[in-house]
Structure formats: C-alpha cells, structure tokens
Amino acid sequence: MGFARAVADRMYFFDEGLIVESGTPRDIFNNPQEERTKLFLSQILQH
C-alpha cells in the first residue's frame, strides 16, 4: 500500500467487484468514507 500511496494519482477500492470508494491516496488513507474501506485500512495498517 505504501507504493500505491507514493505513486498513484487516484485510487479505487473494490468490494465484491464493485467500486465502493475512489479518491486521491490522501483522501483514501486519511479520510475514508465507506465502512468497508475503513475496516480494510484498519487491518492492513496495524502495527
């Protein structure tokens, strides 16, 4: 995910084959709007 954050202009988050959220890496990582995106990020960004 660090690579995507560094090089992407736009990101898309899919759930069950549907786009549930899109935005800039800053938008997605710092202020996700959808619960599914928030859950996913909380699981992969844990330390």
mmCIF file as gemmi writes it, N, C-alpha and C atoms, coordinates in Angstrom:
data_model
loop_
_atom_site.group_PDB
_atom_site.id
_atom_site.type_symbol
_atom_site.label_atom_id
_atom_site.label_alt_id
_atom_site.label_comp_id
_atom_site.label_asym_id
_atom_site.label_entity_id
_atom_site.label_seq_id
_atom_site.pdbx_PDB_ins_code
_atom_site.Cartn_x
_atom_site.Cartn_y
_atom_site.Cartn_z
_atom_site.occupancy
_atom_site.B_iso_or_equiv
_atom_site.pdbx_formal_charge
_atom_site.auth_seq_id
_atom_site.auth_asym_id
_atom_site.pdbx_PDB_model_num
ATOM 1 N N . MET Axp A 1 ? 0.822 -1.188 0 1 0 ? 1 A 1
ATOM 2 C CA . MET Axp A 1 ? 0 0 0 1 0 ? 1 A 1
ATOM 3 C C . MET Axp A 1 ? 0.867 1.253 0 1 0 ? 1 A 1
ATOM 4 N N . GLY Axp A 2 ? 2.054 1.157 0.561 1 0 ? 2 A 1
ATOM 5 C CA . GLY Axp A 2 ? 2.952 2.311 0.548 1 0 ? 2 A 1
ATOM 6 C C . GLY Axp A 2 ? 3.308 2.73 -0.864 1 0 ? 2 A 1
ATOM 7 N N . PHE Axp A 3 ? 3.505 1.739 -1.746 1 0 ? 3 A 1
ATOM 8 C CA . PHE Axp A 3 ? 3.807 2.045 -3.143 1 0 ? 3 A 1
ATOM 9 C C . PHE Axp A 3 ? 2.635 2.782 -3.787 1 0 ? 3 A 1
ATOM 10 N N . ALA Axp A 4 ? 1.441 2.295 -3.573 1 0 ? 4 A 1
ATOM 11 C CA . ALA Axp A 4 ? 0.25 2.945 -4.145 1 0 ? 4 A 1
ATOM 12 C C . ALA Axp A 4 ? 0.117 4.367 -3.628 1 0 ? 4 A 1
ATOM 13 N N . ARG Axp A 5 ? 0.366 4.552 -2.363 1 0 ? 5 A 1
ATOM 14 C CA . ARG Axp A 5 ? 0.279 5.889 -1.768 1 0 ? 5 A 1
ATOM 15 C C . ARG Axp A 5 ? 1.29 6.836 -2.404 1 0 ? 5 A 1
ATOM 16 N N . ALA Axp A 6 ? 2.472 6.305 -2.709 1 0 ? 6 A 1
ATOM 17 C CA . ALA Axp A 6 ? 3.556 7.133 -3.234 1 0 ? 6 A 1
ATOM 18 C C . ALA Axp A 6 ? 3.398 7.487 -4.709 1 0 ? 6 A 1
ATOM 19 N N . VAL Axp A 7 ? 2.84 6.59 -5.512 1 0 ? 7 A 1
ATOM 20 C CA . VAL Axp A 7 ? 2.861 6.818 -6.96 1 0 ? 7 A 1
ATOM 21 C C . VAL Axp A 7 ? 1.488 7.057 -7.594 1 0 ? 7 A 1
ATOM 22 N N . ALA Axp A 8 ? 0.423 6.717 -6.928 1 0 ? 8 A 1
ATOM 23 C CA . ALA Axp A 8 ? -0.909 6.825 -7.55 1 0 ? 8 A 1
ATOM 24 C C . ALA Axp A 8 ? -1.428 8.26 -7.54 1 0 ? 8 A 1
ATOM 25 N N . ASP Axp A 9 ? -2.143 8.595 -8.594 1 0 ? 9 A 1
ATOM 26 C CA . ASP Axp A 9 ? -2.878 9.861 -8.646 1 0 ? 9 A 1
ATOM 27 C C . ASP Axp A 9 ? -4.293 9.661 -8.131 1 0 ? 9 A 1
ATOM 28 N N . ARG Axp A 10 ? -4.796 8.455 -8.332 1 0 ? 10 A 1
ATOM 29 C CA . ARG Axp A 10 ? -6.171 8.125 -7.956 1 0 ? 10 A 1
ATOM 30 C C . ARG Axp A 10 ? -6.198 6.669 -7.52 1 0 ? 10 A 1
ATOM 31 N N . MET Axp A 11 ? -7.018 6.378 -6.522 1 0 ? 11 A 1
ATOM 32 C CA . MET Axp A 11 ? -7.164 5.006 -6.043 1 0 ? 11 A 1
ATOM 33 C C . MET Axp A 11 ? -8.637 4.626 -6.065 1 0 ? 11 A 1
ATOM 34 N N . TYR Axp A 12 ? -8.862 3.328 -6.249 1 0 ? 12 A 1
ATOM 35 C CA . TYR Axp A 12 ? -10.213 2.781 -6.237 1 0 ? 12 A 1
ATOM 36 C C . TYR Axp A 12 ? -10.244 1.624 -5.264 1 0 ? 12 A 1
ATOM 37 N N . PHE Axp A 13 ? -11.266 1.571 -4.444 1 0 ? 13 A 1
ATOM 38 C CA . PHE Axp A 13 ? -11.43 0.463 -3.519 1 0 ? 13 A 1
ATOM 39 C C . PHE Axp A 13 ? -12.646 -0.336 -3.956 1 0 ? 13 A 1
ATOM 40 N N . PHE Axp A 14 ? -12.414 -1.623 -4.189 1 0 ? 14 A 1
ATOM 41 C CA . PHE Axp A 14 ? -13.465 -2.523 -4.66 1 0 ? 14 A 1
ATOM 42 C C . PHE Axp A 14 ? -13.926 -3.434 -3.534 1 0 ? 14 A 1
ATOM 43 N N . ASP Axp A 15 ? -15.203 -3.764 -3.535 1 0 ? 15 A 1
ATOM 44 C CA . ASP Axp A 15 ? -15.761 -4.759 -2.628 1 0 ? 15 A 1
ATOM 45 C C . ASP Axp A 15 ? -16.752 -5.588 -3.43 1 0 ? 15 A 1
ATOM 46 N N . GLU Axp A 16 ? -16.504 -6.874 -3.498 1 0 ? 16 A 1
ATOM 47 C CA . GLU Axp A 16 ? -17.341 -7.799 -4.262 1 0 ? 16 A 1
ATOM 48 C C . GLU Axp A 16 ? -17.514 -7.348 -5.709 1 0 ? 16 A 1
ATOM 49 N N . GLY Axp A 17 ? -16.42 -6.865 -6.303 1 0 ? 17 A 1
ATOM 50 C CA . GLY Axp A 17 ? -16.415 -6.488 -7.704 1 0 ? 17 A 1
ATOM 51 C C . GLY Axp A 17 ? -16.985 -5.121 -8.026 1 0 ? 17 A 1
ATOM 52 N N . LEU Axp A 18 ? -17.389 -4.38 -7.012 1 0 ? 18 A 1
ATOM 53 C CA . LEU Axp A 18 ? -17.947 -3.046 -7.224 1 0 ? 18 A 1
ATOM 54 C C . LEU Axp A 18 ? -17.035 -1.99 -6.617 1 0 ? 18 A 1
ATOM 55 N N . ILE Axp A 19 ? -16.924 -0.846 -7.279 1 0 ? 19 A 1
ATOM 56 C CA . ILE Axp A 19 ? -16.168 0.261 -6.715 1 0 ? 19 A 1
ATOM 57 C C . ILE Axp A 19 ? -17.002 0.864 -5.595 1 0 ? 19 A 1
ATOM 58 N N . VAL Axp A 20 ? -16.469 0.846 -4.384 1 0 ? 20 A 1
ATOM 59 C CA . VAL Axp A 20 ? -17.207 1.421 -3.255 1 0 ? 20 A 1
ATOM 60 C C . VAL Axp A 20 ? -16.638 2.767 -2.825 1 0 ? 20 A 1
ATOM 61 N N . GLU Axp A 21 ? -15.4 3.051 -3.272 1 0 ? 21 A 1
ATOM 62 C CA . GLU Axp A 21 ? -14.81 4.342 -2.923 1 0 ? 21 A 1
ATOM 63 C C . GLU Axp A 21 ? -13.687 4.649 -3.89 1 0 ? 21 A 1
ATOM 64 N N . SER Axp A 22 ? -13.543 5.906 -4.231 1 0 ? 22 A 1
ATOM 65 C CA . SER Axp A 22 ? -12.432 6.337 -5.066 1 0 ? 22 A 1
ATOM 66 C C . SER Axp A 22 ? -11.995 7.715 -4.595 1 0 ? 22 A 1
ATOM 67 N N . GLY Axp A 23 ? -10.744 8.012 -4.865 1 0 ? 23 A 1
ATOM 68 C CA . GLY Axp A 23 ? -10.214 9.313 -4.491 1 0 ? 23 A 1
ATOM 69 C C . GLY Axp A 23 ? -8.711 9.333 -4.599 1 0 ? 23 A 1
ATOM 70 N N . THR Axp A 24 ? -8.137 10.418 -4.178 1 0 ? 24 A 1
ATOM 71 C CA . THR Axp A 24 ? -6.685 10.511 -4.158 1 0 ? 24 A 1
ATOM 72 C C . THR Axp A 24 ? -6.163 9.622 -3.03 1 0 ? 24 A 1
ATOM 73 N N . PRO Axp A 25 ? -4.907 9.231 -3.105 1 0 ? 25 A 1
ATOM 74 C CA . PRO Axp A 25 ? -4.357 8.451 -1.989 1 0 ? 25 A 1
ATOM 75 C C . PRO Axp A 25 ? -4.541 9.166 -0.65 1 0 ? 25 A 1
ATOM 76 N N . ARG Axp A 26 ? -4.365 10.455 -0.64 1 0 ? 26 A 1
ATOM 77 C CA . ARG Axp A 26 ? -4.554 11.227 0.608 1 0 ? 26 A 1
ATOM 78 C C . ARG Axp A 26 ? -5.983 11.067 1.125 1 0 ? 26 A 1
ATOM 79 N N . ASP Axp A 27 ? -6.966 11.177 0.23 1 0 ? 27 A 1
ATOM 80 C CA . ASP Axp A 27 ? -8.378 11.02 0.62 1 0 ? 27 A 1
ATOM 81 C C . ASP Axp A 27 ? -8.635 9.629 1.199 1 0 ? 27 A 1
ATOM 82 N N . ILE Axp A 28 ? -8.175 8.623 0.471 1 0 ? 28 A 1
ATOM 83 C CA . ILE Axp A 28 ? -8.465 7.245 0.863 1 0 ? 28 A 1
ATOM 84 C C . ILE Axp A 28 ? -7.789 6.884 2.181 1 0 ? 28 A 1
ATOM 85 N N . PHE Axp A 29 ? -6.509 7.216 2.33 1 0 ? 29 A 1
ATOM 86 C CA . PHE Axp A 29 ? -5.782 6.828 3.536 1 0 ? 29 A 1
ATOM 87 C C . PHE Axp A 29 ? -6.103 7.701 4.745 1 0 ? 29 A 1
ATOM 88 N N . ASN Axp A 30 ? -6.354 8.983 4.528 1 0 ? 30 A 1
ATOM 89 C CA . ASN Axp A 30 ? -6.564 9.897 5.661 1 0 ? 30 A 1
ATOM 90 C C . ASN Axp A 30 ? -8.016 10.113 6.039 1 0 ? 30 A 1
ATOM 91 N N . ASN Axp A 31 ? -8.924 9.901 5.095 1 0 ? 31 A 1
ATOM 92 C CA . ASN Axp A 31 ? -10.326 10.183 5.379 1 0 ? 31 A 1
ATOM 93 C C . ASN Axp A 31 ? -11.255 9.266 4.592 1 0 ? 31 A 1
ATOM 94 N N . PRO Axp A 32 ? -11.122 7.944 4.785 1 0 ? 32 A 1
ATOM 95 C CA . PRO Axp A 32 ? -12.01 7.039 4.058 1 0 ? 32 A 1
ATOM 96 C C . PRO Axp A 32 ? -13.462 7.273 4.478 1 0 ? 32 A 1
ATOM 97 N N . GLN Axp A 33 ? -14.354 7.185 3.512 1 0 ? 33 A 1
ATOM 98 C CA . GLN Axp A 33 ? -15.771 7.464 3.786 1 0 ? 33 A 1
ATOM 99 C C . GLN Axp A 33 ? -16.594 6.206 4.022 1 0 ? 33 A 1
ATOM 100 N N . GLU Axp A 34 ? -16.234 5.128 3.37 1 0 ? 34 A 1
ATOM 101 C CA . GLU Axp A 34 ? -17.026 3.903 3.437 1 0 ? 34 A 1
ATOM 102 C C . GLU Axp A 34 ? -16.541 2.987 4.553 1 0 ? 34 A 1
ATOM 103 N N . GLU Axp A 35 ? -17.467 2.339 5.233 1 0 ? 35 A 1
ATOM 104 C CA . GLU Axp A 35 ? -17.118 1.453 6.343 1 0 ? 35 A 1
ATOM 105 C C . GLU Axp A 35 ? -16.203 0.314 5.903 1 0 ? 35 A 1
ATOM 106 N N . ARG Axp A 36 ? -16.459 -0.225 4.718 1 0 ? 36 A 1
ATOM 107 C CA . ARG Axp A 36 ? -15.631 -1.337 4.229 1 0 ? 36 A 1
ATOM 108 C C . ARG Axp A 36 ? -14.189 -0.88 4.003 1 0 ? 36 A 1
ATOM 109 N N . THR Axp A 37 ? -14 0.326 3.484 1 0 ? 37 A 1
ATOM 110 C CA . THR Axp A 37 ? -12.658 0.882 3.294 1 0 ? 37 A 1
ATOM 111 C C . THR Axp A 37 ? -11.982 1.09 4.635 1 0 ? 37 A 1
ATOM 112 N N . LYS Axp A 38 ? -12.717 1.634 5.593 1 0 ? 38 A 1
ATOM 113 C CA . LYS Axp A 38 ? -12.163 1.872 6.934 1 0 ? 38 A 1
ATOM 114 C C . LYS Axp A 38 ? -11.714 0.561 7.568 1 0 ? 38 A 1
ATOM 115 N N . LEU Axp A 39 ? -12.537 -0.47 7.457 1 0 ? 39 A 1
ATOM 116 C CA . LEU Axp A 39 ? -12.194 -1.771 8.023 1 0 ? 39 A 1
ATOM 117 C C . LEU Axp A 39 ? -10.933 -2.331 7.377 1 0 ? 39 A 1
ATOM 118 N N . PHE Axp A 40 ? -10.874 -2.304 6.052 1 0 ? 40 A 1
ATOM 119 C CA . PHE Axp A 40 ? -9.71 -2.813 5.335 1 0 ? 40 A 1
ATOM 120 C C . PHE Axp A 40 ? -8.447 -2.071 5.764 1 0 ? 40 A 1
ATOM 121 N N . LEU Axp A 41 ? -8.494 -0.763 5.773 1 0 ? 41 A 1
ATOM 122 C CA . LEU Axp A 41 ? -7.307 0.012 6.145 1 0 ? 41 A 1
ATOM 123 C C . LEU Axp A 41 ? -6.903 -0.231 7.589 1 0 ? 41 A 1
ATOM 124 N N . SER Axp A 42 ? -7.856 -0.398 8.477 1 0 ? 42 A 1
ATOM 125 C CA . SER Axp A 42 ? -7.519 -0.664 9.878 1 0 ? 42 A 1
ATOM 126 C C . SER Axp A 42 ? -6.796 -1.988 10.018 1 0 ? 42 A 1
ATOM 127 N N . GLN Axp A 43 ? -7.12 -2.937 9.161 1 0 ? 43 A 1
ATOM 128 C CA . GLN Axp A 43 ? -6.492 -4.262 9.236 1 0 ? 43 A 1
ATOM 129 C C . GLN Axp A 43 ? -5.095 -4.268 8.615 1 0 ? 43 A 1
ATOM 130 N N . ILE Axp A 44 ? -4.893 -3.53 7.554 1 0 ? 44 A 1
ATOM 131 C CA . ILE Axp A 44 ? -3.575 -3.578 6.915 1 0 ? 44 A 1
ATOM 132 C C . ILE Axp A 44 ? -2.597 -2.562 7.481 1 0 ? 44 A 1
ATOM 133 N N . LEU Axp A 45 ? -3.085 -1.542 8.154 1 0 ? 45 A 1
ATOM 134 C CA . LEU Axp A 45 ? -2.2 -0.511 8.684 1 0 ? 45 A 1
ATOM 135 C C . LEU Axp A 45 ? -1.87 -0.704 10.148 1 0 ? 45 A 1
ATOM 136 N N . GLN Axp A 46 ? -2.282 -1.836 10.724 1 0 ? 46 A 1
ATOM 137 C CA . GLN Axp A 46 ? -1.96 -2.112 12.125 1 0 ? 46 A 1
ATOM 138 C C . GLN Axp A 46 ? -0.474 -2.321 12.282 1 0 ? 46 A 1
ATOM 139 N N . HIS Axp A 47 ? 0.043 -1.935 13.414 1 0 ? 47 A 1
ATOM 140 C CA . HIS Axp A 47 ? 1.476 -2.142 13.708 1 0 ? 47 A 1
ATOM 141 C C . HIS Axp A 47 ? 1.628 -3.236 14.728 1 0 ? 47 A 1
